[in-house]
Amino acid sequence: MAEKKGRNPFVWIIMILLFVGLLGFGTGGLGGNIRSLGTVGDKDVSIAAYQNGLNQQLRAFEAQTGQRVTFGQAREIGLDAAVLQQLIAERTLDNEVAELGISVGDARVREEVLRVPAFQNLSGEFDREAYRLTLQRSGMSEADFEASIRDEIARTLLQGAVVGGVPTPEPFAAAVIDFASKTRDITYANVTADMLTEPLPGPTEADLQAFYDANPDLFTAPESRAITYAWMTPEMIQDSITVDEQELRDLYETRIADFVRPERRLVERLVYAGETPAAEALARLTAGEADFDTLVADRGLELSDVDMGDVAQDDLGAAGEAVFAAAPGDVVGPFNTSLGPALFRMNAVLAAEEISFEEARDDLNAELSAQRAIRQIDAASEGINDLMAGGATLEDLAEQTDMVLGSIDWTPDTQDGIAAYDNFRAAAAAATEGAFLSLEPLADGGIFTLRLDGVTPPTVRPLDDVREDVTAAWTTQTTHEAVLAQAQSMADQISPLTGFETLGLTPIEAANVTRTTFVEGTPPGFGDILAEMEIGEVRMIDNTAAVGALIVRLDNVAAPDPANPQVAAQLEQAGAQAAQGIAQDIFDAFNSAVQTRTDVSINQAAVDAVNAQLQ
């Protein structure tokens, strides 16, 4: 037998190195031996920067959506990749800054560090201990943080050098403002169906058939689903539930505050920081120098801020007796409260209320029986599920339980009966033929299950079934066409010197109309239509929504006045926005060119390890 060969010494070396590496990774963690995700040029991409960037983006995303976002969800939308790409872009610029020899002195870095609010105490002064602890919690050393500050300032200097010479494109800004703010004076009139000079004949059978054939979508019934269902709601079984009289009385006593309410007051309370300002406010009030509303406004508050609503005497503490003795509109105080001295205005008296047990009995019985019905349905659900698992049909459920059998031809427009429940509509829309029965909840504590018996696809309804609808739609369209024809004939007779009145029209004048000006009674895009017209031109415009038309004459066009302060401000804003956009495009092109010539090496295993920690 041949002797076994010894292991290659290089294999042992590799295994030892691997073991040591894994041991270091496991014990030191990502903050120990491995501190970088890779390099961009001569610059490291630090794990701390990646983690902080991810956390910031997650918090920002949660602030926008108002919901908790898990790291898994963030990865699904590519948030991690976006953060890493942004970090690479920044380090690319940092590498370029270093190669260009741009540097920032310690004094400038110190200024920025001292300016960070997180490093300041309550007096606004730099706190060395807060600086250390804040960085420690962020997983950064002071040296790393100050290096990041230095890099950020240097990047800003580079960006300023790249885009600093971009001039404001004044001709472009002027063109934008001219397009948006040029004003037009117009005269227009409405042409409606009651202005038709000849009555419209009624539709013939051939007219209706032709319209019906040309517009099948108008007369198509939606998909219909034949559904059989079994359901049970608390209301169905509530009458069969008996509630003990003593339980009703016990519930009444438990809720006595809802049925027996003492006399109350509608009160406003204005709190002051101390006794002196409260006394001064009362003195102004007494002297007639101010009323209560003025005192509230002087504090920078709204009346809603001081409104206590309706309160009982015991709710007011030391002020209770005086407030309840006051007449509506009276101001009393100041009285000490847990918030400080306060003035109180009593606005109205609410009489005491008492609802006897006999008066409340029916409502209490309905409440308790409904609760028990819900519990009874919940208890029955397990047995119903067992029956369905054993192969019971809907008909079997209706026979063996308190569930009620029903059927419906359901469409998305159906809202009656069981179709009033959102859960049922969702289940009906998703149901498939032959699917197993599934017990589903209803919003009121009930349950249901359903079976899809068949689906009728969208179908054009027979003409005889929709004759009235076809007649109405044909009449509307024919009337509108006649109005357009008459309006066009009128428009052809109007010139800059012809009055609208000569044709029986009621003219309306509108001045200084821009592209975005809302002109009542006009169709969408009205301003854009005016912009296409020449001075003196008369045009007929379809006003479909009103089943009518407009006749419009353009009387004058005026360019924006640069001397107008509002126009000047618009010009300045448009120019600044355009310059900013151009500068950003230039910087993006520069950044892209720099990235193209910079070596980027990312350790994907390290990225995956960081992501795993954030899961």
N, C-alpha and C positions, 0 to 999 in steps of 0.2 A: 504494500500500500504506500502510495506516495505520501511524503510528509506534508502536513498542512503548512502553507506559507504564512510567515508572520505578517502582521498588518503593516501597511505602508506607513512609515513615520509621519508623512505629510498629512495622512488622514487623521492621525491623533492630534496633530497641531491644529488642524481646522476645527476638530470637535472641541478641543480645549478653548480655542478662541471664541467659538460659537457659544459654549457654555458660559464663559466669562461675560460675553456680551449680553446674553439673556439675563444672567444674574444681575448685571449692572442695570439693565433696563427695568427689571422687576423691582429691584430694591430702591433704585434712585428715582424711578418714575420719569415722566417727561420733563420734570423740572430739574432732574439730576444730571445724568451723563448726556442725554440728548436734549439740546437746547435750540436746535435749528431744524427747519423743514427743508432746507436746501440753500442754494446760493443764487444770487443774481449778480453777475459780474464778480466783483470782489466783496459784495455785501451779503451778509447772512439774512435769511428770512426767519425771524425768531418765532418760536412756538407761542410765546407770551403775546406777541402782537397779533398772531392769528386768532388765539383764544379770545383776546379782548375785542377784536374786530367782530368775531362771530357773536359774542355776547351783546355788543352794542346793536348790531343789526337785528338780532332776535328781539331785544327790548323795543326797538323802533318799530318793528313789524307788529308786535303785540299792541303797541300804542295806537297804530293805525287801524288794526282790525278789532281791537277791544276784546280779544280772546287770547287764551294761553296757547302758545305755539311750541310744540315739542321739536327737538332737534331732528327727529325723523321727518316731520312735516317740512322743516326748513330745508332739508336735503332734497326733498321731492321737488321743491320749487327752485333748486339750484342756488340757495343762499350761500352755502359753504364754498361752492366754486367761485361765486361772485366776489366773496371776501378775499379768497386766495388770489384771484386775478388782480383785484385792487391793490393788494399788498405787493404783488410782483411789480405792478406798474410803479408804485411808490419807490420800491427799492431800485428799480431801473433808473429812476431819476436821481436817487441818492448816489448811485454808482457813477452816473454822468457828472453830477456835481463834484464828486471826488476827483474824477479825471480832469475836469476843467480847473481844478484848484480853487473852487469857491469854498470859503470857510467862514464860520461864525465864531466870534470871540466869546470867552467865558462870561463877560459882563452882560452881553445880550441874552445869553442863556439864563443867567441869574435873574434878569428882569422878567423873563417869561415865567420862570418857576415861581417867583414871588407873587405873580399876578393870578395864579390858579386859586379859585375860591376854596377848593377842597383842602388846601394846605394852610388855610388861615384860621385863626381863633375867632371868638365872638367879637373881638375888637377890630377885626379886619387885618390883624398883623400876622406875618408868617410864623407858623408854628412848626418847629423842627420835628417834634414827635409826631404830629399829624402827618407831616410829609413822609416820615419813615413808615408809619403804620398803613397809610393809604397805599403806598407802593408795595408794601409787603402783601396786603390783601389782593393786589392786582397781579402778584407773581413777578414783579419787576424789581430790579435793584436800582439804586439811585443813579449809578453810572449808566445803566441801560436807558433809564427814563431821560436823563439829561442828554444822552446821545440822540434819542428820538426827537427831543426838542431841537437840538442842533440841526439834525437832518431836515426837520420840517421847515425851519427858518430858511435853510439853504435852498430847499426846493422852491419855496415861495420867491426867493430872489431870482432863481433861474426862470421860473414862470414869468415873473415880471419883466425880465430881460427879453424873453421870447415874444411876449405880446404887448409890451409897453408902448411900442410905436404905432399901434393900430389907430388910425384917425377915425373920427366920427363920419360915417357916410351920409353927409347932409343931403345930397340929391335923392338918395334912396329914402331917407326919412321923409323928405318933402313929398315924394311920390306916394308913400304909404298914407300920409295924412290927407293928401289931396284925394286919394281913392276913398278913404273912409269918411272924411269930414266935408267934402264938397256938398253944398246945399242947393236945393231946387225948390222953386215956387211952382205950384201946380193948381189947376182947376180940374175938378172931376165931378162926375155925377153917377148915380146908381141907375141901372136899368133893370126893372124887375118884371115878373110875369104879369102883374096887373096893369102893365103899360102896353101890353101887346095890342096892336090895332085890329087884329083879326082873331076870332075865337078858334081854338084848336078843335078839330073833329075828334070824336072818340075813336079808339082803336078798333080795327076790323079783326076778324078771326085770323086773317093772314098776318096782320101786324103782330098780334100776340104770339103766334107760332114762330115767326121770324125772330122776335126778340128773345123768346124762350130758348130757341136753338142757338142763338148767338151768345147767350150768357148763362151757360149751364152752371157755373160756379155759384151764381146767385140763388139757385134753387136746388142745391145739393144738400141732402140730409147728411149729418155727420155720421161717423161710424157708430153703430149701435151694438151693445153687448147684452145678450139675453143672460140674465143672472138669476139663479135661485139662491136664496140665503136663509139662514136661520139666525135669529137674534133674541136677545133678552136684555132688557134695560131695567133699572130700578123702578121706573114708573109703572112697568108692566106688572110687577109683583108687590108693589108697595101697599096696595089696598088689602092684600091678604095678610099683612104683618100687623100683629096686635102689640101695642106698647102699653105697659103697665102704667096705671094712673100715677103711682108713686114716683116712677121714673120721670114722668113729665113734671111733677112738682119739684123733684130734686133738681132737674135741669133749670127750671124757672128760678129757683133759689140761687143756683150757681151763677146764673146770668142776670141776677137781680139788677145790676147796674145798668143793663140795657133797657130794663122795663120801668125802673123807678129812678128818675133823674131829678135831683134837687134844682132849685132856681139857679140860673147861671147868668153870666154876663159876657158880652163881647168886649174884649179888652185889648188895648195896645200898650206896650211897655217900652219906654225910652231910657236906657241905662247910661249912666255917666261914670267917668273914671274915678271920681271922688265927690265928697260932699259939697265942696266949694263950687265946682262947675254945675252941679245939680241945683244948688240953691240959687245961683246966678240965673240959670235957665228959668226957674220958677218965678224969679223976680221980674224977668223980662215978660213972662207970660201974664203975671198979675198987673203989670204996668201997661199992658196992651201993646207993647213993642213988638211982640211976636205971638203967633198962635202955635198950636202943637205941630201942625204940618211944617211950619217954618223951622221949628226946633229940630225936627227929624231931618229936614233937608240940610240944615247947618252941620249936622253930624256926617253928611255924605251918605245918608241912608234913604231907602225907599220905605213907604208905609208897610209894604209886605215884610220888610225886615224886622219891624217892631210888632207885628200882629201876633197876638197870643191865641187868637181864635176864641171859642167859647170855653169859659173856665168856671169852676165852682169856687166858693169862697175859700175853702181850705187850700186850693191850689195857689193862692196868692200870698200866703204867709202873713207877714205883718201888715201888708197892704189890703188884706181881704175885707176887713170891716169898713174901711173908708171907701173902697171901690164899690162895695155893695150898697153903701149909703148914698153914693153919688147919683146925680141925674145924668141921663144920656148926654154926652158931649162934655161933661165936666172932666177936668184934669186934677188929680190929687197926687200928693207926695211932697218931697221925695221920701221913699221908704227904702230901707236896706233890703237887698236881695242877695242871692248867692253870687250874682254877677257884679254887684256894686249898687250904689244909690240909684233909684229910678223914679221917673214920673210915670203915672198911669192915666190913660184916658179911657173912660167907660163909654162905650158907643151904643149899647142896646141891652135891654133886659129880656132874658129868655125865661118864660114861666116854667115852673116845675111841671114834670110830666110823670104820669103813673099809668101803666098798662097792667090791668089785673091779670091774674092767672087765667081766668075764664076767657078773657079777650085774647090772650097769647096762646091758649091751649092748642088750637088747630095748627098754628105755625110750628109750635114745638113738636107736635105729633108728626107733622109732615117731615120735619128735620130728622127726628130720631128714626122714623120708619124708613126714610131714604138711606140713612147710614146703615141700618140693618140690612136693607135690600142689597146694598153694595157688598156688604160682608157675606151675605148669603150667596150672591152671584160668584164672588171670589171663591167661596168654599165649594161651590158646585163645579167650578172650572176644571178641577182635577179629574172628577168623574167624567165630565164631558170629553176631556182630552183622552181618557182611557177608552171611551166608546169609539171615538174617531180612530184611535190606534188599532182598535179591534175590527175596523172596517165598517162602522156605522155610517149610513148615508144621512143627508140632511133631513130626509123624511123620517128616518129612525130617531134622530135627535128630537124632532118636534113631537114624536109620539112618546118618547121615553123620558123627556125632561121638560122643563118649563119654557124651553126655547120655542119661538113662534116662527113658522115657515112663511116665506114670502118670495115674490119674484118681481123683477123689474127689467125693463128695457132701458139700460143705462147709457147715457151719452155724457160727454163733459159738461153739457149744459143742465143736466138733471140735478135739482137741488131739493127735491121733496122727499119726505119720509126718511128712510135710512140714509138716503143720498145726501142728507144735510150734514152728515158727519164726515169730517176730513179723512179719517182713517178708512172709512168705507170707500170713499171715492178713490183714494190711493190704491187700495186693494183691488177695486174693480178695474182700474186702468191697467194694473200689472198682472191680472189673472190670466192663466193659460188653461186651455181645455185639457181635462184629464189629470190636473194637478191634485195632490193630496189635500184634504181639508186641513185648514189651520185656524185655530181659535185666535181671534184678534180682539183687542180692547176698544171700547168706545170712550169718548171724552167724559161722559156722565157716569162712568163706572160700569157700563154694560159690556156685553160681549157679542161677537158675531162670527160667523164663518160663511163662506160663499162657494158657489160652484159656477163656473162659466159654462153655459150650455151651448153657446154659439155666438158668432160674430157676423154682423151684417156690415159689409164695407160701405164707405160713403156712396150714396146712390142719388141720382137725379130724380127728384120727386115728379110724378106724372103732372102734366099741365093742368088737368082738371082739379088736382089737389091744391095747386098753388095759383090758380087763375087770378084771384084777387091780388096776390103779391106781384104777379107778372103785369097785371093792368096798372098797378100803382107805379112800378118801376118804369114801365113804358111811358106813362104819362109824365113822370118826372124828367126822363131823358128828352122826350119830345118837346116838352115845355122849355127846357134849358136850351135846346138847339134853336128853338124859335126866338128866344130872348137874345141869344148870341147873334143871330142873323139880323134882328132888328137893331141891336146895338151897333153892329158893324155898319149898317145903313146910315144910322144917325152920325156915327163918327166920320163917315165919308163926307157928310154935309157941314161939318164944323171946321172952321179955320181959325187962325189967330184973331181974326176980326169978327168972327161969328159968335154971337152969344148963345150959351146953352139954352137960355130961356126960349129962344125962338123955336126950339124943337120940343118944348114942353118939359124940359129937364130942369131939375133944381140943382144949380151948381154949388159946389163946396170948394172953398179956397184953403189951401194949406201952404204955409211958407216955411222955408228953412228945413226942408225934409232931407235927411241924409239916408244912406243905405240902411241904417239900422233903426231909423225913426219908426215908431209904431203909429200907423194911421188907421184909426178905427174903421172897420168894415171892409178892409182891403185884404187880398189873399196873401199867403206867404210868398216871399221873394219880390214884394211890390217895389221895394227900394232898388233892387237890382234891375228891374224892368225900367224904372225911371232913368237909371244911369245909361241905358242903351239908347234913350231918345234924344232927339235934337230939339233945340228951342223952337217952339211953334208947332211941333209935331203933335198930332192927335192920334191916340191909339185906343183900340178896344181891348180890354183885358178880361179874360174869363174869370169869373168869381164863383167857382163851382160850389163851394161850401154854402153860399147863399142862393144857389140855383138862379143866379143872375149874372150881370156883367157890369163892368165899369167903363166909362168913357173918360179918358184922361188927356189933358193938354198940358204940355210942359211950357210954362211961361217964362222962366228965367233960371239961370245957373250961376252960382257964385262960388269962386274958389275960396278956401280958408284964408283968413286974414292973418298973416304972420305977426302983426302988431297986437292981435288979440291975446291977452295973457293965457287964456285956456289953450288956444292953438299953439302958442309958443311952448307951453308946458308939454303938449302932446308931441311936438316936434323934437323937443329935448329927450323925452322918454323913448320915442321911436328910434332916434339916433343912438341913444345909449344901449338899447336892446340889440340893435343891429351890430354895433361895434362889439358888444359882448359876445354875440354869436360868432362873428368873424374871428375874434380873438380865441374863442374856444376851439374853433375849427383849426386855426393855425397851431395852437398848442397840441391838439389831438394828433395832427399830422407830424409835428415834431416828436411827440411822445412815441408814436408808432415807429418812426424812423430809428429812434434810440433803442427801442425794444428789439427791433429787427437785428441790430448789430451787437446786442448784448447777450452773452451766454447765460441761459437760465437752466438750472439743475435743481429739480424738486424731488425729494425723497418721498415717494408716494406711500411707502410703508409708515413713515413718521406721520404723514397726514392722516392716514387711516387710524393710527393709534390715538391721535388727538381726538378724532371724530368719535372713536369708540368710548373715550372717557366722557364725552359730552352726551352720549346716548341717555 
